[in-house]
């Protein structure tokens, strides 16, 4: 009986060869961990914020800067609210003080309404709280993978949570954490030698009672609209009303107006009525938006959206009839 031998036998590695392989692999294996650790330490710092190249990142968490501030009308929501609601118009129309503490959608996605809670803990209670979101964002996504940037939301989470607790939360969302790490390190390396923003940039939202100004380029076409039909969540909306209606505060939940040329408009007309207060759901011209982002208003749009909210509050302020 003959046996067949391997014509190219593989010799076992010697101890020195094993050590050489580990010396080669170890830096590769450690690099992602080192990047995550570095981003964890650097990104949630004032140094990073002031060199990020983003006016928004330099002003993240505006609500946390307010102490003993009277805001009879408090506006919260996503970027459509942060950019599109002018507290000055609300004050002129209603005679009430107003503040805008809205943030980009990723902040709410990761941190929910913690900024509203922080405001209520350190300031007099508002008479009205207005929650304004894009029509596809009137829910509370169960997953961090909701089609919006989570970079700012994760950065804010790390900044305000104990490091161990934040690390445990990030470990349960590896894809989003790796994306955050890559973005943070890229911005850090790209702006390491950048001149920091002047200190006045850190207070740009103070000048507008919280509204974040952005460069305006008027949109002229409907090319920003794709299929973004996400159903609203009545349970989530009811929970907002329940949690924030204490002490006589009235809660309004509004959907940011879209354009008449939005192909998703019939869907939102059909589904938003059970959730929103600004019904029937309204539209504003496409020329009321900028080319920056989704439903980000320009000056004309800011005027229309702010007056829409002012109309609601004026109507609520009117005495009801009766004997």
N, C-alpha and C positions, 0 to 999 in steps of 0.2 A: 504494500500500500504506500503510495507516494504522497508526500505533503507539498502543498504549494506555498512558497515563501514570498513575502512582499518584496518586490524588486527594489523598492525605495523605502526602506524602513526609516521611521522617524526616531531619532535618538532623544531620549529624555533630556530636558533642560538641566543644565548644571546650576548650582546655587548662584553662581555669578551671573548667569544669563537671566535667571528669575529676577534678581535684584536690578539688573539693567532694564528689564521690561517694566518693572514697577516705577523705576526712576523716570521712564518715558511716559507712562500712563498717569502717574500721580498728578502732575501739573494740569493735565487735561481734565481729570476728574474733579480737581479742586477749583478750577476756574469758575464754573457756575456758582459754586458755594461762595467763593470770594466775591463775585459780582453781587450776589444777593446780599451778603453781609454789608458790603460797601454802600449799596443803594439804600439799605435799611437805615444806615447811619447818616448818610449825606442828604438824601432827597427830602426828608421832612424837616429841613433846617432853613433858617432865615437866609443863610449864605446861598443855598440853592435857589430859593424863591426869588431872590434879588438878582440872580444871574441867569435865570431860566430863559430869558427872552420873551416871556409871556406876562403881559399885564395882569391877566386873570390869575395866574399862579401866584403872583406877588400879592394878590388881594384875596386869596382863598380863605374861607371861613370868616367872612365879614361880620356875621352875627356875633361871633365871639369877642369882637372889639367893642360891642355896645354894652354899657353899664349905666343903669339908672336913666335910660333913654325912654322918653315917652313917645310911643308910636301907637296912636289910636287905631291906625290901619296898618297891619303887618302883612306884607306880601311874601309868600314863599312859593317855590316851584322849581322848574328846570330853567335852562338858559333862555327859553322864550320869555319867561317872566323876568329874569335877571336883566335882560337887554331891553325888553319891551314895555316895562311898566315904569312910568315916571312918577315918583312920589310927589313931585312938585305940582303936577296936574291934579292929583288926588287932593292935595291940600287946598289948592285954589278952588276946586269944585265943591268940596265938602266942608271946608273950614276945620278939618281934623288933621292932626299931625300924621305923617305916614313914613314908613321905612320899607325898603326892599332888601330882604336877606336871602333871596333866591340864589341858587348855585347851578352849575352844569349838572346834567342828569346823572352822571357817574357818582356825584356826591350822595344823592338820594338813593341810588341803587345800592351802594355799599353801606351808607350810614343812616339810611331812612330819614326820619324827621328829627334827628338829634339836634340840629341847629335851631329848630323851633323850640325844642325843650330847653336848650341852653339859654335862648333869649328869654323865655318865660321865667327862668330861674334867677335872672339878674336884672330884670326890667319890669316896670309896671305892666299889668295885663292889658292887652289891646282890646278895643271895643269890637274890632273886626279882624279876622284872619282870612286872607284870600289865598287859596291854593290854586295856582295857575300852571297848567301843564299842556304840552302839545297833545293833540287829540289821541295819539297812539300811546300816550304814557300815563293814562288815567288808571293805573293799576300798580301793584307792587310786585315786580318780577321776582320769582322764586330763585332765579339763577343769576349769577354775575355775568353770564354770557347773554346779554340782552341787546346786543347791537349798538351799544354806546361805549365811549371810552371810559375805562375804569381807572385811568392813571391818577387823576386828581382825587378820586374817591379813596383809593388805597393809600395814597400819600397822606390824606387827612386822617384816615383810620390809624395809621402808624403814629402820627403826630399826637393824637389825643388818647390812644389806648396804651396801657402798660405793654412793654415790648414783648413779654412772654405771651400775653393774651393775643396781641396782634399777630405774632408769629404762628400761633396755633390756628388762627382763622385763615391766614394765608396758606398754610400747609394743606388746608382742605380745598383750596382753589389753585392748583399748580399751574394751569395754563395761563390764567390771568396774572398770577404772581410772576411768572417768567416774562410775560409781555411787559409788565410794569418794570421789572428789573432792567430789561433791555432798553426801554424808553428812558428810564432814569439815568442809566450809565451813559447812554448816547448823549443826552442833554448835558450831563455833568462834564464829559470829556470835550464836547463841542463848545461849551461855554466856560471852561475852566479859567481861561485868561480874559474872559469878557469883563468889560467894565460894568459894575453893578448899576441897577436902576438908581436914580436919585430917590431919596427918602420920600419925596412927594408922590412917587408912583405907588407906594404902599398905601397911600390914603386917597387914591383916585375915587374910590366908591364913596368916601365921606363927602366929596364935593357934590354928589348927586343923590344923597340920602340912600345910597345902596345900589342904585342902578349902575350897571357897568357899561360905559360908552365903548363902542367899537367903530372902526373906520367904516364909513358908509359908501357902498357902491350899489346903486339901485338895481334891483333885478328886473329884467325886461321879458323873460320867458318863463315857461312853466317846466323847465327841464329838471327842476329839483324834485319833482314828485314821482315817486315810484310806488310800488305796492307796499304800504306800511299800515295795513288795516289790522290793528291789534284791538281786541275787544276791551272795553272798560270793565272794571271790577266793582260792582255795587257794594260788595262786602268791604273792600278796602276803603271806598269812599265813606261808607257808613261809620267805619272805625275812626276815620279822621274827624268826622263830625262829633262822634261820641267823646273822643279824647280831648278835643280842644274847645268844646262849647261850655266849659265850666265858667263860673263867675260872671255870667251875662255876656260872654264873648259870642258873637255870631260868626259862623264859619260859612264861607263861600268856596265852592269848588267849581272852577271854570276851565274850559278848554280854550287854548289859544286859537284865535280865528285863523282859518286857512283861506286860500284863494278860490274864487269861483271856478278856476280851471283845474283844480285838484281832482283827479279822477277818483279819489277815495271819498269824496264829499258825500255821495249818496249813502255809503256805508256808515259814516259818522253821523249823518242826519238820522239814520235809523236807530243807532245804538247808544248815542250819548245822552239821550233824553232822560234815562233813568238815573244818571249820575250827576250831571252838571247843573249849575244854577243859571248860567248864561244861555238859556234856551228861549226860543229855538236857536240852535247852533248857527252862528253867523259867519260871514266871509268879509274879507277886505281885499282891495285890489292887489294884483301881483306886484304893482309898483310900490307897495307899502313895505316890501321886504328888501333885505340886502342880499348880496350874493354870498355872504358869509353864513354858513350853517343852515339848519332847517327851521323855517318860520322865525328867523331873526329879523325883527322889525327895524326899519330906518326911521327917520324923524317923523314922516307922515304916519307910519304904522304905530309908532310909540304913542302919538297923539290919539289915534283911533282906539287902540287897546286900553290906554289909560282912561279915556273918557267912557269906554264901555263899563269898566269897573266902577268909575265914579257914578255913573248912572244907577248902577245896582245899589250902591251905598246910599245915595240920595233917596232912592225909592224906599229902602229899608228904614231910613230915618224919618220918613213922613209919618205923622200920627195917623193911626187907623181910625176909621169912622165908627160910630156906635153911640148908643144912648147913655 
